[in-house]
Amino acid sequence: MKVCAVISEFDPFHNGHLVPLAEAIKQGYTHTVAIMSGNWTQRGEPAMFSKYARAEAAVRCGFDLVLELPAPYAISSSERFAFGGVSLAASLGCVEGLCFGSETADLELICHTAQMMDKPNVKRRIDELTKLGESYPAARQKALEVFSPESIRLVSAPNDILGIDYIRAIKKLGSSIVPIAAKRRGVSHDSSKPSAHFASATYLREIIRNGGFMESYMPEDSITVFRRELADGHVSGGMDSLSSAVFTKIRLMNKQDLSDYPDCSSGLGDRIWNAAANAGSIDDLYALAKSKNFTMSRVKRAVAAIMLGIKSGTNLIPVPYAHILAIGKHGDDILKAISSSSDLHISDSTRRLADINAECARFAEIETRASELQAISMITIPPMGSESNNRLLHL
């Protein structure tokens, strides 16, 4: 048995998500585990569809096992998102490869850039530029222009950026996992237009929110799952549906307490509090908090962390457990391998995981909060307790 991991969101699962799966098989891997964001995403908002629906689509479309990437990593920057996913993959003890989508598929250059990003002179220059008021992405690009100009084309490509951070995380953790770059096909990460049989998740979410559904860009088994969810009204309206909750939460907080949350340092917490005090909508809040050195993505992730009660430092440790979301046709093989090669706590129940120790309880509490907030953002609000009441899909 040879196991490959793929880290993703699958919101929703589309044809492009089959590409790293196919590449892993092409590279000789016999089993695949998806490490998937839970009910909140790196966009800083609830996933459009529940994690259980997305996990079901993944195993019905060929993945053997789906594990949850906990919210503290899932809503974080590329570096912390990658660290969470890689730390979980490494902790399983049986994962040999990590396949990721890539705009360039130039693994040699991606590895080189990852190495350069951890050079002291590059890190020092990035720190200097951010202290001068540059956003992190702008500071990173300016530093690489000096120390590794050949890397510039990578840091404007979202999947290549993640690839760089996956490789940095592999090195940081001392893991032997082998990175595999699968050429992204058809469209870019957030493209507003489809191409051939490929469309970005961003495009598909927009179509779905406007009452459409694009079957030609999704596998048949995925279509079945998400059509069912739509029929039941189990689709999130995003942060617009939580705007009252956001304003209530932030306006009732003390301004100084916001500095306890990730990405809220260097004055962003103050900007978010002031924006919430004056904005008339969630989009206004984001626009008022954004600045030259605080990107829109950072603002959205910070607001998400505040809503979920995720304090700074939570995502600096390896993922403390493995939460099973779905088991595919050969998932039991992977679970047996994990049990014999790892002492990581693994279960399909966050309630049971919460009983292990204080660290696990803290993460499980965050996941419960994330699930309830996503639930109340849906068109048809499901009963309370979705985190513990969903039945595990076991093909």
N, C-alpha and C positions, 0 to 999 in steps of 0.2 A: 504494500500500500504506500502511495506517495501522495501527500496532502498539500494542496495549495490554498492559500487564503486570498479573498478579495474583500476590500473594505469599501463600503458604498452606502448610499441612502435608499436607492430603489423607489423614488417618490415621484412618479410611479415607475414600475419595472418596464423598461422599453427595449427595443431591439438592440440598442447600443450596449446594454448590460450583458448581452450574450457574448460580446467580443472578448472580454477577459476570460470568460468561462471557456470559450473555444480555444483561446490561446494557451490556457493552462493544460487543456487536454492535448493540444498539439505538442506541448513541451514534455509530455510524458507523465503528467500528473493524473492519478486515478480517482482521487477524491477531492472535493472542493468544499470549503467552509466559507460562508459569507459572514463578515463582521459588519453589521448594519446598524446605522443610527436608529435610536428608538423613536419616541413620539415627538421629539424636537430635532431640528436640523441645524446645519452650519449656517443657514440663512438667517438664523436668529428668530425663527418662528415655528409654530407647530407644523409637523409633516401634514401634507394634504390627506393622506390615508394612514390608518393606524399601523403600528409596527407589526401587528399580527397579520393583517391583510397583506402587507408588503412582504413579510417573511413567507407567507403562503404562496404568493406569486413566485418568489425566488425558488422555492423547492419544487414547485410544479413545473418550473422552467429549467430545472436541471441541477440546482445546487443541492448538496447532500446534507448540509447542516447550516442553520442560521443562528448566530449568537448576537446579542445586543451590545452595541457600543454605547456605554452609559452617557447620559446627558451632559455631565461636566466636560466630556471630550467632544461629544457630538456637536455642541453649539460653540465650540472654541475656534481659535485661529487654526490655520493649516498645520502649524508646528505641533500644537497640542492635540488636534484631531488625529494627526498621524501617529503621535506618540501613544495615544490611547489604543488605537487600532493595532499597532505593531506590538505593544506590550501584551495585549490580550492574545494575539496570535502566537507570540513567543512563549507565553505562559502555558499554552496548551500542550507543549512538549512534543508534538508530532507534526507540526507544520514545517515543511521544508521550503516552500516557495510563497512569494507574495506577488500577485499579478495585479497591475493597475493600468488604467487607461492613460494614454499619453498622446499629446498632440504631435510630438516629434518622433517618439519611439527611439530616440537616440540615447540608449542606456549608458553608453560611455560618457557622453556629455552630461547626462543627468547625474551620474555618480561623481564626475569631476566637480560639478557645481555644488553638490552636497558637501564634498570635501572642502571646497573653497568657503562655503558659508560658515564652517566651523573653524576657519583660520582666525587666530587672534587679531590680526590686522584688519580683516574684513569685519569682524564683530565689533571691534573698537570703532571703526569708521561709521558703521550703522548706528551705534550708540551716540556718537558725536552728532550725527545728522538729525536723529530724532530729538535730541536735546535742543537742537536749533529750531525745532518746530516742523520738521518733515514728518510725514506719515511713514509708518514702517515700510510699506511697499515702495514708496519713493526713495527712502533711504537705502533700501536693499539694492534697488536698481542703480543708484548713483555710486554705491560702493563697488558693485560688480563692474561698472563701466571702467573703473580704475584697475581693479585687481583681476578681473576675469571677463573681458569684453565679449568673448565667445559665448558666455552664459546669458547674455541679455535677452536673447530670443526665448529663453525658457521661462523667465520670470514674468512674462505677460500672458502665459498660458496656464489656466487654472489646474489642469490635470498634471502638467509637468511640475508645477510648484508643489503639488501634493507628492509627486514622485520623489522630488528632491527631499522633502521632509520625511517620507517613508524611509529613505536610505539613511538619512541622518539619525532617525530613531533606531533603526537596526544597529547602527554602529554604537549609539549611546547605550543601548541595552546589551551590547556584546553578543548579539544573536547571530546565528549562522544562517538565518533565512535568506534565500536567494531572491533578489528583486527581478521581476519580469515586466518589461514595458510592452503593452499591447497597443498597437496603433489605433487611435480613435478614428472611427469611420463616420463619414457623412457630414456631420455638423459640429460646431464648437460647443463648449460646455453650456453656455447660456444663449445659444442662437435663437433668434426670433423667427427663423424660417426653417422648414424641413428640407431634406435632400434625399432623393431616392426613397428608401424605406427607413430612413433614420431621422429622428427629431429629438431635440434636447428635452430634458425633463422640464425645464423652464417653459418651453413652448407648449408642451402637453398640459402642464398645469393651467396655463393661461386659457387654452382652448376649453378645458374641462370647466373652469370657473365661468366661462361664457356660455355654457350649456352644450358644448360639442364633445365629441369623443373620436379620437383618431386611431381607428383600428389598424391601419396599414403600418403604423410605427411601433406596434406592440405585439409580442408573441400571443398566440391564441389563448394559452392557459392564463396569461396575465390579464388579458381582456376579460375573461370570465370572472376573475376575482374582483377586479375594480368596477365592472358593471354592476355586480351584486352590491358592492359597497355604496355606489352611487344611488341605486334603487332604494337602499335602506336609509339614505340621507347621511351616511357615515363618511362625510367629506368635510374637511376643515375649511372655514372661511378665512384662515390665517389670522394675523394680528389685528386686522380690522374687527374681527369678532370678539377680540379680547380688549379692545381699546378702553372700555370703562374700567375693566379690572386693572389695566396698566396704570391709568391715571389715579385710580383709588390707591393702589399700592404705593406709588412713588410720592404722591402728594401727602400721604400720611406718614411718610418716613422723615427722619431727621436728615438734613442734607449731608452732614458729616458721616453718617452711617453708610452712604453709598460708596465710599472709598474702600469698603471691605469686600467689594465684588470685583471679579476679574475684568480687566480692561478699563476699569474706572479710575485708574491712577492718573496722575499728572493733570488733574483738573476735569477729566471727563465726567466724573460723578457730579460735580457742581453744574456742569453744562446740562446734563440730563435732568437734574432736579429743576433747574431754572426753566428748561424747555417744557417740562411737564406742568409747571406753574403757569405757563403762558400759552401753550399750544391749544388749538381747537380740535385737533385730530391726531391720530397716531403718526401719520405722515408728516404733519407739522412738527411733532415732537422730534422725529428723526432729523428733519431738515434743520431745526434750530440747534440741535446738539452737535451736528456735523461741523467740522472745520477743516482747515488745511492739514492739520496733524492728526485729526480723528476721522478716519474714513467712515462712510455710511455702514459698511459691513461691521466695523468695530462697534459703532453705536448700537446697531441692532443686536449684536451678540451680547453686549453689556446689558441692554434692557432685558433680554431673555434670561440672563443669569440672575438679575434682580428678581424677576418674576418666579424663577424656580428655586430661589434661595440658595444659589450655589456661591459659596464664599471663595475668595482668592486662595489659591494653593490646592484646592480640591483635585485639580487635574494634573498635578505635578507628580503624583505617585502612579505606579502601574495599576491597571484595572484590578480591583481586589477579588473579583469573581467572574464567572461566566454564566450569563442568563440565557437559557435556551428559548428561542422563539418558534422554531419549527425544525422538524427532522425529516429529511428527504429519504430517498430510496436506499442510500448507502450511509445514512447518518449514523446508524448504530455502530458501524465499523469505526468511525472516527471517535465516537464516544468511548468505545472500548479502548482505543489507543490512548485517549486522554487519561482514562482511569489508570492505565498501567505506566504512563510516562510523566504524569503531572500530579502535584498535590493541590492544584487550584480547585477552589470550591466551585461546583457546577450544579445547576438545578434549573428546572423550568418554572420555579416559583420564587418570586422576590420575597415572599413572606418567609419561606424557609431560609433563604440566603440572609435575610435580615437577622436571623437568630444566631448566626455564626459568631460574629463579634461586632464591636462598636463601629468599625470602619465599614463593614458590609451593611450594617443597619443605616448608616448615614447615606450611603449610595442608594439603598433600596427606598429610603424615604424620599429622596430626590426624584426617583423614577415614578413613584406613586403620585407625587405632585405634578410631574410632567404629564402623566397620563390623564389626570383629572382636568388639568388646564386644556389639554388638547381636546378632551371630550366635550367640554363646554363651548369650544370654538366650532363645533360641528353643526351642520344644518339641522339634523335631528340629534338632540343630545341623548346619548345612551345612559343607562342607569349608572350610578356611582359604583366604583369598584372594578373598573375595567382592567386594572393592573393585576388583580388576583382572580378575576372571574373568567378570563379567557381560557378556553380549552386548547391544549397543545395539539397542533397538527402533526401527525406522525404517519407519513405515507407508508 
